[in-house]
Amino acid sequence: MIRLTRQTLEKYQVLIYFVAVGSGLLVGMAQPMWLGTLEAMLRPVLALLLYTTFHQVPLAHLRESIADRRFILAAVVGNFLIVPVLVAGLAQFLPGDVAIRLGVLMVLLVPCTDWFITFTHLGGGDTRRAIAFAPVSLLLQGLLLPLYLWLFLGEALGVAMVWREMLIAFGSLILLPLLGAWLTERWAEGEPRRRGILGRLAWFPLPLLAVVVFTIAATQVNLVAGSLAALGRLLLIFVAYLVLVGLIARGLARAFRLPTAQGRVLAFSLGTRNSFVVLPLALALPPAFGLAVVAIVFQSLVELVGMVTYLWWVPRRLFPEAARSAAQEDTTWRGALADAAKLSGQGEHPPLPTRSARQAHRLELSE
């Protein structure tokens, strides 16, 4: 019998998320009367998810994380310089429908500022850096999204509309949960009993993320199912995007000499997009742009499955701890040999016998 612990949940988290996606799709198709309730609970649950995630982070050290200019620069270069170039290339394979193109551009050009923090935490990344980058990211995408759309499409959405949704998202999904986490940490300072209560919140991020995944899958399945003809090519583009940005994150981490945990933040930041923010923007467009909504919703579903895969791919293949440990061991071994050689040259220690010398010595003894 499997004992239920946090480690057990994290071990089976990929399976849990896949079950959540599958269950959400089934509920969305079989119980459409539930969809209104599920849609209404999505943002509150997401805010609660981020509140519990923020509690796993020593918020007192956020200032030094923001001051880490090398990481912030790597994240900005990746999200706001390299990704737009990649999206420009992928856009060449999009259908000619301007609504679909608009939806894809809107969702791929803006990095996520909410649940990527939770995925970073679950994927073993540096959550403090993820939180520190979120406001920087939100500010830059609010400034740059209208410019990007003008460059790509020759049309600009209303800057006021973009900023309004960005500010609402930041306030409800980042600022309030972060403030709540800070206040409750202050409430528990110096009180072991209160600290124990807050310690139990460490159980919550994983199951709450499963609830969010379930809710998105359930509420958006019918919209996506009604536009199947347009989705085949979009699926290939969104999957290609996830694969390519994962490799880009590894290259950026090496170029900027980031540690493993920060490289994982880059991967989750580049891989997740801000569909929760741009979807209200798309819904505010005229009815003729309905396919833009479909493209954004479909991307969020593909991203769900992609992030579940990232939870395996990022820590085990792109940024594995074992690779770093092996490199450190190799460096230590080489350093030890160099020191031994140096000492032997100074007469302080005899040189280490080679393997062939030891074998020859054994032969002499046997004779």
Rosetta blueprint (number, residue, H / E / L):
1 M L
2 I L
3 R L
4 L L
5 T L
6 R H
7 Q H
8 T H
9 L H
10 E H
11 K H
12 Y L
13 Q H
14 V H
15 L H
16 I H
17 Y H
18 F H
19 V H
20 A H
21 V H
22 G H
23 S H
24 G H
25 L H
26 L H
27 V H
28 G H
29 M H
30 A H
31 Q L
32 P H
33 M H
34 W H
35 L H
36 G H
37 T H
38 L H
39 E H
40 A H
41 M H
42 L H
43 R H
44 P H
45 V H
46 L H
47 A H
48 L H
49 L H
50 L H
51 Y H
52 T H
53 T H
54 F H
55 H L
56 Q L
57 V L
58 P L
59 L H
60 A H
61 H H
62 L H
63 R H
64 E H
65 S H
66 I H
67 A L
68 D L
69 R H
70 R H
71 F H
72 I H
73 L H
74 A H
75 A H
76 V H
77 V H
78 G H
79 N H
80 F H
81 L H
82 I H
83 V H
84 P H
85 V H
86 L H
87 V H
88 A H
89 G H
90 L H
91 A H
92 Q H
93 F H
94 L L
95 P L
96 G L
97 D L
98 V H
99 A H
100 I H
101 R H
102 L H
103 G H
104 V H
105 L H
106 M H
107 V H
108 L H
109 L L
110 V L
111 P E
112 C L
113 T L
114 D L
115 W H
116 F H
117 I H
118 T H
119 F H
120 T H
121 H H
122 L H
123 G L
124 G L
125 G L
126 D L
127 T H
128 R H
129 R H
130 A H
131 I H
132 A H
133 F H
134 A H
135 P H
136 V H
137 S H
138 L H
139 L H
140 L H
141 Q H
142 G H
143 L H
144 L H
145 L H
146 P H
147 L H
148 Y H
149 L H
150 W H
151 L H
152 F H
153 L H
154 G L
155 E L
156 A L
157 L L
158 G L
159 V H
160 A H
161 M H
162 V H
163 W H
164 R H
165 E H
166 M H
167 L H
168 I H
169 A H
170 F H
171 G H
172 S H
173 L H
174 I H
175 L H
176 L H
177 P H
178 L H
179 L H
180 G H
181 A H
182 W H
183 L H
184 T H
185 E H
186 R H
187 W H
188 A H
189 E L
190 G L
191 E L
192 P H
193 R H
194 R H
195 R H
196 G H
197 I H
198 L H
199 G H
200 R H
201 L H
202 A H
203 W H
204 F L
205 P H
206 L H
207 P H
208 L H
209 L H
210 A H
211 V H
212 V H
213 V H
214 F H
215 T H
216 I H
217 A H
218 A H
219 T H
220 Q H
221 V H
222 N H
223 L H
224 V H
225 A H
226 G L
227 S L
228 L H
229 A H
230 A H
231 L H
232 G H
233 R H
234 L H
235 L H
236 L H
237 I H
238 F H
239 V H
240 A H
241 Y H
242 L H
243 V H
244 L H
245 V H
246 G H
247 L H
248 I H
249 A H
250 R H
251 G H
252 L H
253 A H
254 R H
255 A H
256 F L
257 R L
258 L L
259 P L
260 T H
261 A H
262 Q H
263 G H
264 R H
265 V H
266 L H
267 A H
268 F H
269 S H
270 L H
271 G H
272 T L
273 R E
274 N L
275 S H
276 F H
277 V H
278 V H
279 L H
280 P H
281 L H
282 A H
283 L H
284 A L
285 L L
286 P L
287 P H
288 A H
289 F H
290 G H
291 L H
292 A H
293 V H
294 V H
295 A H
296 I H
297 V H
298 F H
299 Q H
300 S H
301 L H
302 V H
303 E H
304 L H
305 V H
306 G H
307 M H
308 V H
309 T H
310 Y H
311 L H
312 W H
313 W H
314 V H
315 P H
316 R H
317 R H
318 L H
319 F L
320 P L
321 E H
322 A H
323 A H
324 R H
325 S H
326 A H
327 A H
328 Q H
329 E H
330 D H
331 T H
332 T H
333 W H
334 R H
335 G H
336 A H
337 L H
338 A H
339 D H
340 A H
341 A H
342 K H
343 L H
344 S H
345 G H
346 Q L
347 G L
348 E L
349 H L
350 P L
351 P L
352 L L
353 P L
354 T L
355 R H
356 S H
357 A H
358 R H
359 Q H
360 A H
361 H H
362 R H
363 L H
364 E H
365 L H
366 S H
367 E L
